[in-house]
Amino acid sequence: MNIIEVFEKFPTQKDCIEHLEKIRWAGGIYCPYCGDLNINSYDNETRHHCNGCRKSFSVTVNTIFHDTRLPLQKWFLAIALILNAKKGISAKQLQRDLSVTYKTAWSMGHRIREGMKDQETLLTGIVEMDETYVGGKPKKGSNKDGDGNLISKRGRGTKKIPVVGMVERGGKVKAEVKNKDQLKFKDLSELVRKNVALLDAVLVTDEYRG
């Protein structure tokens, strides 16, 4: 799609929002925070309320457009400019073409390229998720690692570093190093949203509450 087509197809903010909702919520609106389907809509149906986690949200939550103050049409134009630039496009050029500041143009370009990269690697199908702990082995006859830390405990009581992994059965693997304070529901659910295609996947985990 070129910039003329963007202007013709998405002349208003409402047109842009309706387009995003058709793509993201083709199977019905769900909460981007907790995945609940029990949703109420208000404000001309551009914002929604989750009856599960009680949060308010729009279709831009947890996307490259999250918390933006720019009209979505400018975002769509930036995407078109980046996709149609055979040799890439600089933040300076985006600044001139979109009439925004250099800082805004740089941020938009960065978000769009990251979004394009993430979309290519989202896990689908049956996705298994678990955590493991990595670190040095204790010296023979000792329960301490090379730094003198006790590592005799196993699982979540260990001093080793936690790594959270997600594997698509018969497909891709994603893993991320965490600290022990990042094994809670909020952090793990954010990790899932970032790496798993929520509408096209079934997540399998153990009984860990997080």
Helices and strands as residue ranges (DSSP letters): H 3-9, H 13-24, E 39-42, E 47-50, E 56-57, H 72-84, H 91-98, H 102-121, E 123-134, G 155-157, E 161-168, E 173-177, G 180-182, H 185-195, E 196-204
